[in-house]
Amino acid sequence: MKSYKKMILKLTVVFLVLAGSFLSCKEKGDNTSIVDIGIIKYYPPGDNCNAYMIEIKKEGLEYSKLYKPNGLPKEFEVDDLQVKVTYRISGEKHNCGFGGYVPIINIIKIQKQ
């Protein structure tokens, strides 16, 4: 009986450690670099974002994805500027009020198209 209880206790500890590791990885975001073509858009305070955003339209998809760039250089703060951007999704969100929350990305490299 004692070995059965010890085995259950060990399995419980292993499960908790694995579950904690999995959850902590999900919170930190993905470390995969993504390269996309996008358009810099300024969403004024009336839209509740009050920030420059990057709109990414994937080829073959009918919708665009909106991101709040972290580390956008000043020279790229131009409305309707087309860019090629390499980024990582941070796992954090930016509040755009009625527009909801949008993912924050960390810019690795950006260039004008």
Phi, psi and omega in degrees: 000321182295321181292327177296316179294321178296319179295318178298316179298315179297316179296322178296316179297315179299316179300314181297319178296314179295318179296318178297320178296316180297313181294322180291327177293320180295323182289327185282345181094178185263139179269007180284129176280137180239139177243126181216161170262134181213177178235129175284130179230139174261124177253105185292172181304331178300333176270000176073359177274318181051049184198161170279135182236163174244123178261121182250126175247115180283139179299131179089351179256149182273350184242162177252157176246132182255133179231149171264114182280134174260122180092026178287119179297148182306322183292350178259002177277069182228123180297136179068024177276126178274133184223158168251124187230137172252127187210169172233141176282127187281336186093353178262165181234152176247132182278118176252032176059238182296338178284351180088196180261139177241148180295146174262134178246150174259119182283129176263316181209142178215141178213151178288146178259000000 
